[in-house]
């Protein structure tokens, strides 16, 4: 069933369109940087952008940092919010269920397909960023050492595997959003409401992160550790927030997948 | 084949389906009649495990539903409230996905999937349009595709909700022929419809739902048995009425309703006495009369569907 859902997702023109759009923004940034050579000063603007003018390879990470706060969560919300509600709206949910596809099985397959979508999208963004960086920006040889965020130098090998870990981390970071959107998707027959609901949760979370009064809540907000992958480029790597981030996402998946399961398996399907 | 006991579904305080005892026998073409909003679709959805009953039980193939859904549903083909398909994919691709869905035991064998899909497309008359995206299908073609999906597993039981919706008269004829063929091949058919004529032409048994209650469940042949009266049309009607006296139960213009056990006898008598007969007919109740007599008017104002 997971294979069927993945096939279904990637045969939709919309999926590829979304991935295309995700790549567009970092590409535009790369082009602008290449033309103007005006990078943000270190410590300002999206992470790593100040470094890419000298080393284009790092633009792979910069590209992730560019899409992570908004673009990627929107894409994930749209795909996950459409998972059940979209089938309901299209009238295909009832036919899936009487095929029969077990309700639990369907939920898990949908979440898995969303996960694969996120993985593909993030990987494509990273690759696009890398290619755009190499072609347009700083053309230091691949073998050149890179200055870490902490100021020490990292060998190309170290950088490569740190980039790989950040890709995985970004993918995992999106699981919480996916689970929230999937849960809302079981609540309504309108995919739009589900996606917007999940986005509302994220906007709320981002807002609370800027509020000092919400300090005690902050460790539990889904967007709290999103940008912690920057810590992977410190020397030595600062694992604390990265691990907390992964744990928090797992918690969100457990809670909202559970809620989605409880709701969906006892629900009258009247769509 | 299908048996429900005290099947009830409440939405809030309203009982959409109220203590329904259905009984569908192996080999039936069961016509499930009812006005819009009488609870037909809710009942069908409960049979298929989509809507969960408030109380009462359902048995299909002698197994409890929805508990045994995993083993019961693969043996059922269904069309519920209109077809559903992915618009951007072709009819054929839709059926292939459909067939690949579900746990391995519920799936069609992969080996002959292509062949089976082509066969059902041909069966419902979509052979030529199978490669077109469903977005470009007419309502009738979508309906046929839905039917193809229902037939994919060669089901023992077909549950069809308004299967001829959106079809032209020719299409309705083709589908009727197909259903009769399938039934002759041993498929039991549960047909939910508000079209009395359709049910009258196809079905062997009829159940009538009115505001959530099953008010009638009977063999069609029994319902349509002669009433014991003969309808006579004749230009000499007044004279015949005088002649037969109390046997004439009703007269309007040149039409008479005569209580009479043997129509052939009556015909011979009348002709012998020199009366001219235009038409002589055994009176049967139409399904429409039966249904209207069993239901109260204005079910649309009743509980929601």
Interface residues (C-beta under 8 A of the other chain):
Chain A: X1 X3 X4 X7 X8 X11 X12 X13 X90 X91 X92 X93 X94 X95 X96 X97 X98 X99 X100 X101 X102 X105 X266 X268 X269 X270
Chain B: X45 X48 X49 X50 X51 X52 X69 X70 X73 X74 X76 X78 X80 X81 X82 X83 X84 X85 X86 X87 X88 X89 X93 X97 X98 X100 X101 X102 X103 X106 X149
